[in-house]
Amino acid sequence: MVPLPRLVLAAIAALGLAACSNAPAAPGPELTPPPPRVDAKTQLEYGAPPPRAPRY
């Protein structure tokens, strides 16, 4: 007969493995480049930072 602590540890390991196998995959890295930085001259020319392009 299998000792009770060994049986409990086996059950916990099986539940952990089952939870990891059902987890959704991690999202991939975002491949869009960061928006360009606005320097002081650009802010003086435009009065405000230029509008950002919409992200889809």
VMD Tcl script that builds the backbone (N, CA, C; Angstrom):
set m [mol new atoms 168]
animate dup $m
set s [atomselect $m all]
$s set {name element resname resid chain x y z} {
  {N N MET 1 A 0.842 -1.182 0.000}
  {CA C MET 1 A 0.000 0.000 0.000}
  {C C MET 1 A 0.893 1.253 0.000}
  {N N VAL 2 A 0.491 2.266 -0.758}
  {CA C VAL 2 A 1.259 3.497 -0.896}
  {C C VAL 2 A 0.996 4.375 0.328}
  {N N PRO 3 A 2.065 4.913 0.942}
  {CA C PRO 3 A 1.861 5.796 2.088}
  {C C PRO 3 A 1.062 7.039 1.679}
  {N N LEU 4 A 0.299 7.549 2.605}
  {CA C LEU 4 A -0.586 8.682 2.345}
  {C C LEU 4 A 0.172 9.940 1.898}
  {N N PRO 5 A 1.276 10.346 2.513}
  {CA C PRO 5 A 1.969 11.567 2.042}
  {C C PRO 5 A 2.455 11.450 0.599}
  {N N ARG 6 A 2.921 10.281 0.200}
  {CA C ARG 6 A 3.380 10.102 -1.179}
  {C C ARG 6 A 2.205 10.207 -2.147}
  {N N LEU 7 A 1.071 9.697 -1.767}
  {CA C LEU 7 A -0.127 9.767 -2.599}
  {C C LEU 7 A -0.603 11.219 -2.727}
  {N N VAL 8 A -0.543 11.973 -1.629}
  {CA C VAL 8 A -0.956 13.378 -1.653}
  {C C VAL 8 A -0.014 14.185 -2.554}
  {N N LEU 9 A 1.291 13.961 -2.431}
  {CA C LEU 9 A 2.244 14.675 -3.283}
  {C C LEU 9 A 2.057 14.330 -4.755}
  {N N ALA 10 A 1.754 13.091 -5.052}
  {CA C ALA 10 A 1.510 12.696 -6.442}
  {C C ALA 10 A 0.253 13.373 -6.974}
  {N N ALA 11 A -0.781 13.501 -6.146}
  {CA C ALA 11 A -2.018 14.157 -6.572}
  {C C ALA 11 A -1.775 15.639 -6.825}
  {N N ILE 12 A -0.987 16.290 -5.947}
  {CA C ILE 12 A -0.683 17.715 -6.145}
  {C C ILE 12 A 0.123 17.918 -7.427}
  {N N ALA 13 A 1.077 17.049 -7.685}
  {CA C ALA 13 A 1.873 17.163 -8.910}
  {C C ALA 13 A 0.996 16.948 -10.141}
  {N N ALA 14 A 0.078 15.999 -10.082}
  {CA C ALA 14 A -0.803 15.749 -11.227}
  {C C ALA 14 A -1.732 16.940 -11.474}
  {N N LEU 15 A -2.248 17.537 -10.402}
  {CA C LEU 15 A -3.118 18.710 -10.566}
  {C C LEU 15 A -2.334 19.902 -11.123}
  {N N GLY 16 A -1.111 20.079 -10.664}
  {CA C GLY 16 A -0.282 21.168 -11.186}
  {C C GLY 16 A 0.031 20.989 -12.658}
  {N N LEU 17 A 0.334 19.772 -13.050}
  {CA C LEU 17 A 0.615 19.494 -14.456}
  {C C LEU 17 A -0.628 19.710 -15.314}
  {N N ALA 18 A -1.779 19.306 -14.809}
  {CA C ALA 18 A -3.022 19.499 -15.562}
  {C C ALA 18 A -3.355 20.985 -15.690}
  {N N ALA 19 A -3.094 21.773 -14.648}
  {CA C ALA 19 A -3.376 23.208 -14.713}
  {C C ALA 19 A -2.455 23.899 -15.708}
  {N N CYS 20 A -1.202 23.492 -15.753}
  {CA C CYS 20 A -0.256 24.121 -16.690}
  {C C CYS 20 A -0.564 23.738 -18.138}
  {N N SER 21 A -1.058 22.547 -18.351}
  {CA C SER 21 A -1.325 22.137 -19.726}
  {C C SER 21 A -2.584 22.799 -20.280}
  {N N ASN 22 A -3.470 23.279 -19.400}
  {CA C ASN 22 A -4.702 23.930 -19.852}
  {C C ASN 22 A -4.586 25.447 -19.884}
  {N N ALA 23 A -3.468 26.004 -19.443}
  {CA C ALA 23 A -3.305 27.451 -19.404}
  {C C ALA 23 A -3.188 28.008 -20.827}
  {N N PRO 24 A -3.738 29.197 -21.069}
  {CA C PRO 24 A -3.600 29.797 -22.398}
  {C C PRO 24 A -2.152 30.215 -22.652}
  {N N ALA 25 A -1.794 30.257 -23.894}
  {CA C ALA 25 A -0.427 30.617 -24.259}
  {C C ALA 25 A -0.194 32.106 -24.000}
  {N N ALA 26 A 1.011 32.463 -23.699}
  {CA C ALA 26 A 1.357 33.862 -23.454}
  {C C ALA 26 A 1.315 34.624 -24.776}
  {N N PRO 27 A 0.879 35.886 -24.735}
  {CA C PRO 27 A 0.855 36.659 -25.986}
  {C C PRO 27 A 2.268 36.927 -26.471}
  {N N GLY 28 A 2.391 37.041 -27.769}
  {CA C GLY 28 A 3.697 37.298 -28.367}
  {C C GLY 28 A 4.147 38.718 -28.100}
  {N N PRO 29 A 5.392 39.020 -28.379}
  {CA C PRO 29 A 5.894 40.379 -28.146}
  {C C PRO 29 A 5.270 41.367 -29.124}
  {N N GLU 30 A 5.110 42.590 -28.661}
  {CA C GLU 30 A 4.545 43.626 -29.525}
  {C C GLU 30 A 5.628 44.072 -30.503}
  {N N LEU 31 A 5.346 43.984 -31.789}
  {CA C LEU 31 A 6.347 44.252 -32.812}
  {C C LEU 31 A 6.258 45.653 -33.402}
  {N N THR 32 A 5.339 46.483 -32.903}
  {CA C THR 32 A 5.232 47.837 -33.428}
  {C C THR 32 A 6.297 48.708 -32.764}
  {N N PRO 33 A 6.932 49.584 -33.512}
  {CA C PRO 33 A 7.962 50.432 -32.918}
  {C C PRO 33 A 7.328 51.484 -32.007}
  {N N PRO 34 A 8.072 51.992 -31.047}
  {CA C PRO 34 A 7.531 53.034 -30.174}
  {C C PRO 34 A 7.322 54.320 -30.958}
  {N N PRO 35 A 6.446 55.191 -30.504}
  {CA C PRO 35 A 6.224 56.454 -31.222}
  {C C PRO 35 A 7.480 57.319 -31.148}
  {N N PRO 36 A 7.703 58.149 -32.156}
  {CA C PRO 36 A 8.909 58.987 -32.144}
  {C C PRO 36 A 8.859 59.998 -31.006}
  {N N ARG 37 A 10.033 60.282 -30.473}
  {CA C ARG 37 A 10.110 61.265 -29.389}
  {C C ARG 37 A 9.992 62.659 -29.976}
  {N N VAL 38 A 9.368 63.546 -29.212}
  {CA C VAL 38 A 9.178 64.921 -29.659}
  {C C VAL 38 A 10.198 65.783 -28.925}
  {N N ASP 39 A 11.013 66.510 -29.680}
  {CA C ASP 39 A 11.996 67.377 -29.041}
  {C C ASP 39 A 11.424 68.779 -28.853}
  {N N ALA 40 A 12.195 69.642 -28.219}
  {CA C ALA 40 A 11.716 70.990 -27.896}
  {C C ALA 40 A 11.464 71.803 -29.162}
  {N N LYS 41 A 12.288 71.634 -30.182}
  {CA C LYS 41 A 12.103 72.405 -31.413}
  {C C LYS 41 A 10.782 72.038 -32.080}
  {N N THR 42 A 10.461 70.752 -32.110}
  {CA C THR 42 A 9.196 70.325 -32.711}
  {C C THR 42 A 8.013 70.898 -31.941}
  {N N GLN 43 A 8.122 70.928 -30.620}
  {CA C GLN 43 A 7.025 71.487 -29.829}
  {C C GLN 43 A 6.880 72.978 -30.094}
  {N N LEU 44 A 7.988 73.689 -30.291}
  {CA C LEU 44 A 7.893 75.113 -30.589}
  {C C LEU 44 A 7.306 75.352 -31.974}
  {N N GLU 45 A 7.646 74.487 -32.934}
  {CA C GLU 45 A 7.127 74.666 -34.294}
  {C C GLU 45 A 5.636 74.357 -34.372}
  {N N TYR 46 A 5.196 73.301 -33.711}
  {CA C TYR 46 A 3.807 72.877 -33.819}
  {C C TYR 46 A 2.929 73.437 -32.707}
  {N N GLY 47 A 3.509 73.918 -31.636}
  {CA C GLY 47 A 2.719 74.429 -30.524}
  {C C GLY 47 A 2.328 73.335 -29.550}
  {N N ALA 48 A 2.313 72.125 -29.991}
  {CA C ALA 48 A 1.977 70.973 -29.149}
  {C C ALA 48 A 2.586 69.746 -29.817}
  {N N PRO 49 A 2.681 68.661 -29.113}
  {CA C PRO 49 A 3.188 67.453 -29.779}
  {C C PRO 49 A 2.304 67.081 -30.966}
  {N N PRO 50 A 2.889 66.601 -32.057}
  {CA C PRO 50 A 2.083 66.221 -33.217}
  {C C PRO 50 A 1.136 65.074 -32.848}
  {N N PRO 51 A -0.017 65.007 -33.483}
  {CA C PRO 51 A -0.964 63.946 -33.152}
  {C C PRO 51 A -0.401 62.572 -33.482}
  {N N ARG 52 A -0.741 61.610 -32.664}
  {CA C ARG 52 A -0.268 60.239 -32.889}
  {C C ARG 52 A -1.177 59.517 -33.870}
  {N N ALA 53 A -0.591 58.617 -34.593}
  {CA C ALA 53 A -1.375 57.794 -35.505}
  {C C ALA 53 A -2.222 56.819 -34.690}
  {N N PRO 54 A -3.410 56.488 -35.149}
  {CA C PRO 54 A -4.245 55.552 -34.395}
  {C C PRO 54 A -3.628 54.154 -34.379}
  {N N ARG 55 A -3.792 53.454 -33.277}
  {CA C ARG 55 A -3.296 52.081 -33.159}
  {C C ARG 55 A -4.456 51.141 -33.384}
  {N N TYR 56 A -4.274 50.247 -34.301}
  {CA C TYR 56 A -5.323 49.264 -34.581}
  {C C TYR 56 A -4.955 47.939 -34.046}
}
mol reanalyze $m
mol bondsrecalc $m
mol representation Tube
mol addrep $m
